[in-house]
């Protein structure tokens, strides 16, 4: 493996760095973007039950309170004594911060998928130039002397593709995953907001009719 890297020339170093960054980001995003951390099932069910159930669950379970959805709902719970619009704004601000956190480092994969092929292409050009420079050195030069340059070109191109393809696949996957989470978070936050204020208003209206 080391001999292959050496044969690829100095451009294998930045490609190797790109591969490390790609693998690191993919592993980190797989860990961070688990559904149990973003939208726990128990919290989703609690929203459909009552705001009191949500508040109790967030108070008793640190994991749920520290989830992405939990932090958004806590912003609404802390603002329930204020006006409906104020609570909505607080939840939207919390949601914006959480969405930025979900999107964090995903664009790095997009950058790696774009940069790696270009580095591979640069290695190809450098290798071919070196191969033809050998030919230009004289008329009696053996064609076999072109092999190292051509080999360098092919290795750099292959390495660029090896890094770029997984990076692009992971970028598209995480991009779609984050979009799905954002839609679901907006839905759950809207349901909770309705439960927190409109249901409360409805209960008060029913009590006034009973009296």
N, C-alpha and C positions, 0 to 999 in steps of 0.2 A: 504493500500500500504506500509506504514512504517513497519507494522508488518511482511509483506512478505519480506521486505529488511532485517529486523533483523533476521528472520528465516534463511535467506541464509548465514549468517555468515559474517566474516570480509572480505571475498573476494568479497562481493557485493559492497564494496567501490571502488576498482579499476574498477570493471565492470560499476559502475555508472559513474565514471569519463570518461571511454571509450565511454559511451553513449552520454555524454555531448559533448565530442570532435567530435564524429561522426555527431551529429545533427548540431553543429556549422559549421563544414566544409561543410556539404551538403548545408545548407542555403547560406553560403558565396559563394560557387562555383556556385549555381544556379543564384545568383545575378550577379556575375562577368562574367559568361560565356554566357551572353545573346548576341544574334546575333547583336543587335543594338549597342552594345559596341565593338564588335569584328570587324564585317564587315557590316557597314551600307549600306542599299540598294542604297541610293542616291550616295554614293561614288563608289559603284560597277558600277553603270550606267555611272558615270562621267568618269571612266577609259575607257569605251568603246567609249566615245565621243572624248575627247582630253585631253592632259596634261594641257592645259590652263584652261579647265573646272574644273579639279581636283584641281589645284592651287587656283582657285577662290573659290571653295567650302571649301577648308581647311582654307582659309584666313577669310571667312565670318562666318563659323560655328565652334564654339569651340568644340562642341560635336563630330563632325566628325574629327576634327584635333586631338582630344584627344583619338580617338578610336585606336584599335590595328593596323588596316590597315592604318589609317591616319598617325600614327607615322612612319610606314615603308615607306610610299610614301613621307613623308616630307624629309626623309633622301635622297631619290633620287632627289627631287626637289632642295634641297640645294647643291647637287653635280652635277647638270646638266651642270654647266660651266666647269667641269673637264672632264676627259676622261670617256668613256663608262664603262671601267673596274673598274675605281675608284668608280663610282656611284653604280655599281653592288655590289662591296664589302661593301660599306656603307649601302646599303639596306639589304644585307645579315646579317651584324652585328646587325642592328636594329631588323631584324626578329628573330635572335637568342635570343636576350634579351626578345622580346615579347613572344616567344614560352616558354621560361623558366617561364615567368609570368603566362602563361596559365596553365602550368603543376604544378604550385605551389599548394601545399597542397593536390593534388589528391592522391599522394602516402601515405598520412596520412590515408586515408580511407582504402587503401590496408593493412596497418599495423594494423588498428583496426579490420579489418575482419579476420586477422590471429591471433591476440593476444587474442581477446575476447573468442573464443572457447577454447583456451588453459587455460585461467583463469577459465572458466566454468568447464573444465575437472579437473583442480586442485581442485576446490571446490567439485566436485564429489568424488574425491579420499579422500579428507579430511573428508567429511561427512561419507563416508563408513568406514573409519578407526575409526572415533568416534563411529559409530554404533557398530562395532565389539569389540571395547575396552570395551563397556558396558557389552557385553556378557562374555568377559574374566574376568570380575570382580568377578564372582561367578556362581555357578551352579543353584541357585534359583532365578536368576534375570529374571524378566518378559520381554518377547520379545517386549512388548510395549515401553520399554525404548529405543529400537533401532529406534523408529519413528523419533525423532528429528534429528538424524544423517542422516537417509535416506532422510528426508524432506530437509535438508540442501543440500544434494547432488543433488537432483532433481531441486531445485530452482536455484542453481548455474549453472547447466547445461542449464536450460531453459533461464536464463538471458544471458548467453554467446551466445546462438543462436539468441536471440532477438536483441542483439547488432550486431552480426556478419553478419547476413543475409542482413539487409538494407545497412550496410557498404560495403559489397561485391557488391551488386547490383549497388549502387551509384558509386563505384570505377570503375566498368566495363563501366557504362554509361558515366561518365565524361572522362574516358580514350578514348573511342570511339569518343566522342564529340570533344575533343582536337585534335585527329588525323584528323578528318574531317576539323576542322578549319585550321590546319596546311597546309593541301593539298590545301584548297581554298586560303589561304593567299599566298602561293607560286605561285599559278596560277595568282592571281590578280597582284602580284608584278612583275611577268614576263611580263604580258600584258602591265603594265604601263611602265616598262623599255623599251620595244619594241616601245611603243608609243613615249616615251621621246627621244629616240636616232635614231632608225631606220626610224621612220616616218619623223623625222627632216632631216635626211640624204636624204630620198627620195624626200622631198619637195625641198631641195637645188639642187638635181639632175634635177628635173623637171624644175626648174627656169633656170638652166644653158642651158638646151635644148631649152627652149623658147627664150632665148636671142641669 
